[in-house]
Amino acid sequence: MAVLERVQQQYEVLPYPHRDPERELDQLRQPMVCELHRVNSLLWAGRRRFDATFSVLDAGCGTGDNTMFLGEQLRGTGARIVSLDFSAASLAIARRRAEVRGIEGVTFVQAAIEDAPSLGLGEFDFVVCSGVLHHLASPEAGLRALHSMLKPSGGLAMMVYATYGREPVYLMQSLMRRLAPAHLGPERRLAILRQTLASLPAENRTRRGLMEHEGFRGEIIQSDAGAYDLLLHTQDRSYTVPELHDWTHDAGMRVLEWSVPRAYEPATYLARLDVPVEAGAPDAVAELMHGGMTKHECFLERDDAPARERLAADDRAAVPAWCSWGFSEQVKQVLGNAGNEFRCTFGPERDVVVQADALARHFMGAIDGARTVGEILDAAGARWPALKAASITRRWVDFAEAFRAVAALAFLARA
Ligand SMILES: C[S@@+](CC[C@H](N)C(=O)[O-])C[C@H]1O[C@@H](n2cnc3c(N)ncnc32)[C@H](O)[C@@H]1O
């Protein structure tokens, strides 16, 4: 059986991720690469209006996590959302979730990514393709197909597996190829996998590597779809950072930014490194210093993309905004805490700790997606007249960059 058919069959039997549409309103998941303030800031310096001219493609949408978050953020704007997947079962779940949420105007398309450019779907401002390309027979052809549907000024958010952190996954997949070959069918293969995991001694290195990792453990325990996707997949490849650069380069694209920029900087792991890091390779060095990345998430742009404006943290006309909906609530909570430090957790690899003096409290409380940097700094100057304007600005830049480095804070041009 061809790769495409085999993979499609898996996702018809086990749509991923496992979601119950009737419990849709319990929770809104907010995948970080779909945080539109951040996307807007990164691609268009916050100047892009989300209206009927804006278009998004969720390629390999699965059961619809990205589509739901995009749909909520674009509610009432008239923006065009196309969600495409070759699994009818996954699309049915995604469609029902959108119905339960009352999200209208999503076009669901059942097709292979490889065929998508010939369907007349038009070009898109933003394409998200998360956890998909590494399952294609040719990730190269898949990325080229997405490139052809992306406007030159647009951006593509992509997640693919990372090699080093997935070692236990690949060891278990090798074992499963021997104990539970694909011809046995999903039910029997899952039974063999579960039996193997339960029977291997606790000190077995592969089992420990899986069960001691929160993400892997969650996939294995929470659903058959998760366990199958992780350990019984028949088409699964991963990338190191240099391989990812080569691959995207061959498809006419380049990395614009990693989803959590700080995670790809050597200084995050070794504050004082007295040897020069080879030019162009700091992210590859950071990957090795981390040692256990399980996925790479990044924003790509086309090679022929126009030069992009990046608003500086001390640009007085810029408007700082928290990247995701949940963050302002979290910040309110943190502001209520006593103590000398603000500790914020915006997600994996996204912790920020900053000194919690009166000035930092002022900065934090003033960010509302409407006030400009100038207004925030001027208000601080009026409140603490003894402080020099330059030192207030310096503190602000340090403060803001700490949050920008974990993609918690975005800078937008004032509308
Ligand atoms: C691991 S799931 C990811 C789902 C979703 N993007 C997410 O992040 O939750 C992979 C999805 O890609 C779809 N897929 C895999 N290969 C595909 C292809 N060649 N064309 C279209 N969809 C594909 C599968 O059907 C499945 O729904």
Ligand as a Chemical Component Dictionary entry (heavy atoms), coordinates in Angstrom:
data_LIG
# 
_chem_comp.id                   LIG 
_chem_comp.type                 NON-POLYMER 
_chem_comp.pdbx_formal_charge   0 
_chem_comp.three_letter_code    LIG 
# 
loop_
_chem_comp_atom.comp_id 
_chem_comp_atom.atom_id 
_chem_comp_atom.alt_atom_id 
_chem_comp_atom.type_symbol 
_chem_comp_atom.charge 
_chem_comp_atom.model_Cartn_x 
_chem_comp_atom.model_Cartn_y 
_chem_comp_atom.model_Cartn_z 
_chem_comp_atom.pdbx_ordinal 
LIG C1  C1  C 0  -0.789 14.486 13.711 1  
LIG S1  S1  S 1  -2.210 15.066 12.926 2  
LIG C2  C2  C 0  -2.118 16.799 13.229 3  
LIG C3  C3  C 0  -3.456 17.475 13.232 4  
LIG C4  C4  C 0  -3.450 18.994 13.477 5  
LIG N1  N1  N 0  -2.662 19.708 12.517 6  
LIG C5  C5  C 0  -2.980 19.336 14.866 7  
LIG O1  O1  O 0  -1.965 20.009 15.011 8  
LIG O2  O2  O -1 -3.651 18.949 15.829 9  
LIG C6  C6  C 0  -1.771 14.929 11.227 10 
LIG C7  C7  C 0  -2.950 15.248 10.295 11 
LIG O3  O3  O 0  -2.443 15.404 8.971  12 
LIG C8  C8  C 0  -3.294 14.738 8.079  13 
LIG N2  N2  N 0  -2.468 14.374 6.917  14 
LIG C9  C9  C 0  -1.359 13.601 6.910  15 
LIG N3  N3  N 0  -0.839 13.516 5.675  16 
LIG C10 C10 C 0  -1.654 14.268 4.875  17 
LIG C11 C11 C 0  -1.646 14.588 3.500  18 
LIG N4  N4  N 0  -0.698 14.111 2.694  19 
LIG N5  N5  N 0  -2.625 15.391 3.032  20 
LIG C12 C12 C 0  -3.586 15.865 3.839  21 
LIG N6  N6  N 0  -3.650 15.604 5.166  22 
LIG C13 C13 C 0  -2.686 14.795 5.671  23 
LIG C14 C14 C 0  -3.834 13.557 8.837  24 
LIG O4  O4  O 0  -5.044 13.095 8.308  25 
LIG C15 C15 C 0  -3.983 14.147 10.235 26 
LIG O5  O5  O 0  -5.259 14.672 10.432 27 
# 
loop_
_chem_comp_bond.comp_id 
_chem_comp_bond.atom_id_1 
_chem_comp_bond.atom_id_2 
_chem_comp_bond.value_order 
_chem_comp_bond.pdbx_ordinal 
LIG C1  S1  SING 1  
LIG S1  C2  SING 2  
LIG S1  C6  SING 3  
LIG C2  C3  SING 4  
LIG C3  C4  SING 5  
LIG C4  N1  SING 6  
LIG C4  C5  SING 7  
LIG C5  O1  DOUB 8  
LIG C5  O2  SING 9  
LIG C6  C7  SING 10 
LIG C7  O3  SING 11 
LIG C7  C15 SING 12 
LIG O3  C8  SING 13 
LIG C8  N2  SING 14 
LIG C8  C14 SING 15 
LIG N2  C9  SING 16 
LIG N2  C13 SING 17 
LIG C9  N3  DOUB 18 
LIG N3  C10 SING 19 
LIG C10 C11 SING 20 
LIG C10 C13 DOUB 21 
LIG C11 N4  SING 22 
LIG C11 N5  DOUB 23 
LIG N5  C12 SING 24 
LIG C12 N6  DOUB 25 
LIG N6  C13 SING 26 
LIG C14 O4  SING 27 
LIG C14 C15 SING 28 
LIG C15 O5  SING 29 
# 
